[in-house]
Amino acid sequence: MSETPELWLSLDLSSQTGSLAVHSHSGAELRCLAEVTLHDGGEHSESVLPGLEQVLSEAGTSLTLIDRYLTTTGPGSFTGLRIAFAALKAFHLANAKPIETLAAHEARALAYLKTMNEKPETLWVSTQITRDSFLLTEFKITQGGLVKIGDTTVAELNKERFADLDLLTDKPAEVGTHFPIEARHLAECLEQAQSRETLTTDSAVAASSPTYFGSKNY
């Protein structure tokens, strides 16, 4: 007997360009049914509900049929992260479906590694968290998967210090590879993510909150 596919709704509002995606998941098969990018310069409070309606329509489903909600804990936009958590908490209370969270830097690292034939030994992921600071996470790539080494904050991403690193940036920079997060990355990397947390009860959902670094403008 074939397994009934689950429908996953992924929502990321941690960056200025937010996004949503709907996937069908069954066993080892994950299929993207629709994805929508919010080209709004960070005005996620106005665009997230129209974006939700669009992605559900394109996927041919409705919110009541979604089996699992996915979002990132950050780092990223303080306002965007709060909106995403508030929205998914409301969906959980209405439909009693679990919320999956994972760290944005791990999701970006895992998604990027899927595009590479030869993988580096170490990968750095950066997010601009204030006007003059960046959060960097160092990961070691092992046969068993991705291992987080630690976080550090720097004032700038300059060539003198970072030119020789395998570095992912959330915005174009003079060093590194521009590889921002997208909602579909959350679904694609969920089952490999060490930072994954599954929230199923009302109390666990109510107590959940994003990991936040930076000012309200980032």
C-alpha positions as CSV (number, residue, x, y, z in Angstrom):
1,M,0.0,0.0,0.0
2,S,1.4,3.4,-1.0
3,E,2.0,6.0,1.7
4,T,-0.4,9.0,1.6
5,P,1.7,12.1,0.8
6,E,1.9,14.9,3.3
7,L,1.6,18.5,2.2
8,W,4.2,20.9,3.7
9,L,3.9,24.7,3.7
10,S,7.2,26.4,4.1
11,L,7.4,30.1,5.0
12,D,10.5,32.3,5.2
13,L,10.3,36.0,6.1
14,S,13.8,36.3,7.5
15,S,15.2,38.3,4.6
16,Q,14.0,41.3,2.6
17,T,12.7,39.0,-0.1
18,G,10.4,36.5,1.7
19,S,9.1,33.4,0.1
20,L,6.6,30.5,0.5
21,A,6.5,27.0,-0.9
22,V,4.2,24.0,-0.9
23,H,5.7,20.5,-1.2
24,S,4.3,17.0,-1.4
25,H,6.3,14.6,0.8
26,S,6.0,10.8,0.7
27,G,8.7,8.5,1.9
28,A,11.9,9.5,0.2
29,E,10.1,11.6,-2.4
30,L,9.8,15.4,-2.0
31,R,8.1,17.3,-4.8
32,C,7.6,21.1,-5.0
33,L,4.1,21.9,-6.1
34,A,4.4,25.7,-6.0
35,E,6.6,28.5,-4.7
36,V,6.1,32.3,-4.5
37,T,8.6,35.1,-3.9
38,L,7.5,38.3,-2.1
39,H,9.1,41.1,-4.0
40,D,8.2,43.8,-1.6
41,G,11.3,45.3,-0.1
42,G,10.6,43.7,3.3
43,E,6.9,44.7,3.8
44,H,6.0,41.2,4.8
45,S,3.1,42.1,6.9
46,E,1.2,43.4,3.8
47,S,2.3,40.7,1.4
48,V,2.4,37.4,3.3
49,L,-1.4,36.7,3.2
50,P,-1.7,37.4,-0.6
51,G,1.4,35.3,-1.1
52,L,-0.1,32.5,0.9
53,E,-3.3,32.6,-1.1
54,Q,-1.2,32.5,-4.3
55,V,1.0,29.6,-3.4
56,L,-1.9,27.5,-2.1
57,S,-3.9,28.3,-5.3
58,E,-1.0,27.3,-7.5
59,A,-0.4,24.1,-5.6
60,G,-4.1,23.3,-5.9
61,T,-4.7,22.9,-2.2
62,S,-6.0,24.9,0.8
63,L,-4.6,25.7,4.3
64,T,-6.9,23.1,6.0
65,L,-5.2,20.4,3.9
66,I,-1.6,21.3,4.9
67,D,-0.1,18.6,7.2
68,R,3.1,20.4,8.4
69,Y,4.3,24.0,8.6
70,L,8.0,24.9,8.2
71,T,9.9,28.1,9.1
72,T,13.3,29.3,10.0
73,T,14.4,30.5,13.5
74,G,16.8,33.0,12.0
75,P,19.1,34.9,12.0
76,G,17.4,37.6,9.9
77,S,14.8,40.3,10.0
78,F,13.4,40.8,13.5
79,T,10.0,41.8,12.1
80,G,9.9,39.2,9.4
81,L,10.7,36.4,11.9
82,R,8.0,37.5,14.2
83,I,5.4,37.7,11.4
84,A,6.3,34.1,10.3
85,F,6.1,32.7,13.8
86,A,2.8,34.5,14.5
87,A,1.3,33.3,11.3
88,L,2.3,29.7,11.8
89,K,1.2,29.7,15.4
90,A,-2.2,30.9,14.3
91,F,-2.4,28.1,11.6
92,H,-1.4,25.5,14.3
93,L,-4.1,26.7,16.7
94,A,-6.7,26.6,13.9
95,N,-5.7,23.3,12.3
96,A,-3.6,21.4,15.0
97,K,-0.8,20.6,12.6
98,P,2.9,20.5,13.7
99,I,5.4,23.3,13.1
100,E,8.9,22.5,12.1
101,T,11.7,25.0,12.7
102,L,15.4,25.0,11.7
103,A,18.2,27.4,11.6
104,A,18.5,29.6,8.5
105,H,22.3,29.2,8.2
106,E,22.1,25.4,8.4
107,A,19.4,25.4,5.8
108,R,21.4,27.6,3.4
109,A,24.5,25.5,3.9
110,L,22.7,22.2,3.3
111,A,20.9,23.6,0.2
112,Y,24.2,25.0,-1.2
113,L,26.0,21.7,-0.7
114,K,23.4,19.9,-2.7
115,T,24.5,22.0,-5.7
116,M,28.1,21.0,-5.5
117,N,30.0,18.1,-6.9
118,E,33.1,18.6,-4.9
119,K,32.4,19.7,-1.3
120,P,34.8,21.9,0.7
121,E,36.0,20.8,4.2
122,T,34.6,24.0,5.8
123,L,31.8,26.3,4.8
124,W,30.9,29.7,6.3
125,V,27.4,31.3,6.1
126,S,26.9,35.0,6.7
127,T,23.9,37.2,7.3
128,Q,23.9,41.0,7.7
129,I,22.4,41.6,11.1
130,T,22.8,45.4,11.5
131,R,24.0,48.2,9.3
132,D,27.6,47.5,10.3
133,S,27.8,43.9,11.4
134,F,27.5,40.4,10.0
135,L,26.8,37.1,11.8
136,L,29.0,34.2,10.5
137,T,28.4,30.5,11.2
138,E,31.2,28.0,10.5
139,F,30.3,24.5,9.5
140,K,32.6,21.5,9.0
141,I,31.5,19.0,6.2
142,T,32.0,15.4,7.3
143,Q,30.9,12.0,5.9
144,G,28.1,12.0,8.6
145,G,26.8,15.4,7.5
146,L,27.1,19.0,8.5
147,V,28.7,19.9,11.9
148,K,28.3,23.4,13.3
149,I,31.6,24.8,14.7
150,G,30.3,28.1,16.0
151,D,29.2,31.7,15.4
152,T,31.1,34.9,15.2
153,T,30.2,38.5,14.5
154,V,32.3,40.8,12.3
155,A,32.1,44.4,11.2
156,E,32.6,43.8,7.5
157,L,33.2,41.1,4.9
158,N,36.5,42.2,3.4
159,K,38.8,40.5,0.9
160,E,41.8,40.6,3.3
161,R,40.1,38.4,5.8
162,F,37.6,36.3,3.9
163,A,38.8,35.9,0.3
164,D,40.1,32.4,0.8
165,L,37.0,31.1,2.6
166,D,34.1,29.2,1.2
167,L,31.6,31.8,2.2
168,L,27.8,32.2,1.5
169,T,26.4,35.7,1.8
170,D,22.8,36.8,2.1
171,K,23.4,39.9,0.0
172,P,25.9,40.5,-2.8
173,A,29.4,41.3,-1.4
174,E,33.0,41.7,-2.6
175,V,33.7,38.2,-1.3
176,G,31.9,34.9,-1.2
177,T,28.9,33.5,-3.1
178,H,25.6,35.2,-3.0
179,F,23.2,32.4,-1.8
180,P,20.2,33.7,0.1
181,I,17.6,31.5,1.8
182,E,14.4,30.5,0.0
183,A,11.4,28.8,1.5
184,R,11.9,25.7,-0.6
185,H,15.3,25.1,1.1
186,L,13.5,24.4,4.4
187,A,11.6,21.5,3.0
188,E,14.6,20.2,1.0
189,C,16.9,20.2,4.0
190,L,14.5,19.5,6.9
191,E,15.3,15.8,7.3
192,Q,19.1,16.4,7.3
193,A,19.0,19.4,9.7
194,Q,20.6,19.0,13.1
195,S,18.8,22.2,14.2
196,R,15.4,20.7,13.4
197,E,12.7,21.0,16.1
198,T,9.2,19.6,15.8
199,L,6.5,21.4,17.7
200,T,3.3,19.4,18.2
201,T,1.6,20.6,21.3
202,D,-0.1,24.0,22.0
203,S,2.3,24.7,24.9
204,A,5.4,24.0,22.8
205,V,4.1,26.1,19.9
206,A,3.2,29.0,22.3
207,A,6.7,28.9,23.9
208,S,8.5,28.9,20.6
209,S,10.3,32.0,19.3
210,P,12.8,32.9,16.6
211,T,16.5,33.2,17.3
212,Y,17.3,36.8,16.7
213,F,20.5,38.7,16.0
214,G,20.6,42.4,15.1
215,S,18.4,45.4,15.0
216,K,14.8,45.7,14.0
217,N,15.9,47.0,10.6
218,Y,17.6,43.7,9.8
